[in-house]
Amino acid sequence: MSNKLFKDVISQMKVSIDRIIGVVDSTATVVACSNSAKIGESNEFVLLDIADTSEAFVRDGYTYKSFGGITKSGFAVFVEGGDEIAARYANILAISLGNIKQYYDEKYDRNNFIKNVILDNILPGEVFLKAREFHFNTDVSRAVILIKVLSDNDVSVYDVIQNLFPEKQKDFVLNISEKEVVLVKEIKSDIETRDLEKLARSIVDTLNSEFYTQTTVGIGTVVSSIKDLTRSYKEAQIALEVGKVFDIEKVIVSYDNLGIARLIYQLPTTLCEAFLQEVFKKGSIESLDQETLFTIQKFFENNLNVSETSRKLFVHRNTLVYRLEKIKKYTGLELREFDDAIIFKVALMVKKYLVANPVKY
């Protein structure tokens, strides 16, 4: 598509420039020229010269100037002649065509389109119109996987993820920031959350074992329409934030599995503070030491079973009962009763949420 763009621009400029002008691609093949007979010609010596310098140079009676990174997918302009005027024309053309190419790539590049969709930088009404321009399949199932880098090293996580998922027509790898990379993965409609978590685990393990890079991964829900990718991305962000507050040991967090933590995260802090004041007597929860809180945690993990909890804690059953009575005395809640246990569990999560005070998206 860039070649057609260059041909159109060169065709318009040849009226104002009384010399042969044109563009060569990364193989030094002429892709656009005011003299159509030269299109398709190639010169390997020009390629060597361009690779050697970013400055304008003269070769075989033409002045060349590169733009857009010739060693990758860039181009170079050429102007007939080796004089100062030819060099000036070449510089002007390189700047103009470089800016035009950048604008074109930003407007029409598929990856950039997907990035604008998930960041909600494109109007909903334009999503399907632009998707049609790219011949983009809008009705397949996709999920957004957000990889957040925790360690500092020279590894490009973006490049690693790209190599892991090379199918660029279906999967999209996007650089969101210096520490965040997004994978938009096309999947089967009947895929389950645990399958996505296995996929995320393979990413985490590869980065950790082969590149010594620590990461956490948030997984949004599966969506069937391209316009819903922004929601899946926000869910992946929330999954990471909620996981950081309520389950700091997990490196892979799915929005689908957040449970009650998702509800607490969405509550206003004023409501959370009012709830804690209603549940606990003033200062009662602060009076519980770390050993008591650890006992409560184990009691919940063992489904309020006194015998099983005491066995796991290596304490006598009566010792555990004494601790539970102590908790009841301080808080007014009997943890051996299901309703009180639920209230206490939620209250502890609310307190943890208020202490963390996460940034909401």
C-alpha positions, 0 to 999 in steps of 0.5 A: 500500500505504501508503494501506491502512496509513493507513486501518487506523491511522486506523480504530483511532485514531478510537475514542480521538480524538473528532474527525475525523482523516485523512491527505492525500497529496502532492496534498493528496487525502484518502487515509484518514479517520475520516469515510469520506465525506471520502476522495477530497476535495482542497484545493489551498490545503492543498497550498500551505500544506504546501509552505510550512511544516513546522509545523502550521497551520490551514486551513478548520477543520482542523489539518494537520501534514506527515510524510515529505516532502510535496513528494516522496511524503510525507503530512500528517495533519489533525485537526478543529479549530484549537485547541491540542488539535487541534495536539497530536493532529496532532503525535502522529499525524504522529510515529506515522504517520511512524515507521510509514511508515518501518518499512513502507518499510524492510521492504517497499521493493523496493530495500531488499529487494535491498540487504539481499540483496546485503549478506547482511542477510536469511536465505537462507530468507526471500529467496524468501518476500519475493521472492514478496511483491514479485512479484519474478522470482527466476530471471532472470540478473543481475550486480552492478556496483560503482561506486566514486567516486575524486574529490571533487565535488558530483555525485550518482553515485547520481542519475546512474546512476538516470537512466542506468538508469530501468527500476526494475522490472528494474534496481536502483540502490543507495547502499551508502556515500558513495563506493559505488553498486551497479547490479544489472542484469538481463541476457540469460542468454547475455551475455558479460563483454566486454558487461558491460565495455562497459556499465561503460565507458559509465558511467565515460565518462559520469561522467568526460566529463559530470560530471568524476567519476573512478570505478572499476568492479568487475563480479561474475559473472552469477548466475541466482538472486536468492539469489546476488546477495550472491556477485556483489556480493562478487566485484565488491568483490574485483575492485576490490581485486585490480585495485588491487593488480595492475593499478592502471591499469585502471578496469574490472575483472571478477572473471571476468578476474582470472586468477591474481591471484584465486588469490594474493589468496585465499592467506594472507600467511604462505604467500605469505611462505614461497613468496618465501623458497623461490623467491628467495635472501635479498635477491635480489629486492630487489637488482633495480633498476627498470630490470631490473624494467622489462626483466622486465616487457617480456620477459613482455609479449613472450612471452619473445621476446628479439629482440622484447623488445630491439626494443621496449626499443631495446637491442641483443640482447646487452644484453638477454641480459646483463641476463637473465644478471644476473637469473639470477645474482641469483635463480637463475632463467633467465627464458628457460625457461618454468618459471622464467619462470612462477615468477618472474612469480608471485613478483613478483605475490605480492610486490606483493600482500604490499606492498599488503596489501589488505583482504579481504571 
